[in-house]
């Protein structure tokens, strides 16, 4: 089974419909719910996505709470630890949050990081973790079995 780290922006897409009109984030979470992929989301991503969705994006707090509580039933929520933060801060790349997500995906033995951040995708070191947009990931997912 593929183990995928879902980046903050993909989670945010799930809360704010006009960010993801094709519904790729929902398809990815549905694949996790049906155990077709193992999804990992950091606790920081959950907090950041909830903050942005309920703040400037206008998504209702009750909707976000209900969705988050549901997601907890089928994704692995994990914490970025001190060693991963240290690695992120020592990286030559200047995007500390991306560095921390990448270090965490490595420590969790993820096969892929799903993100909308093109800069994050382009800076990746070849041969380590596959990085894909939600659209690319959905396009490569095998159809559900009956």
Order of alpha helices (4+ residues) and beta strands (2+ residues): beta-alpha-alpha-beta-alpha-alpha-beta-alpha-alpha-beta-alpha-beta-alpha
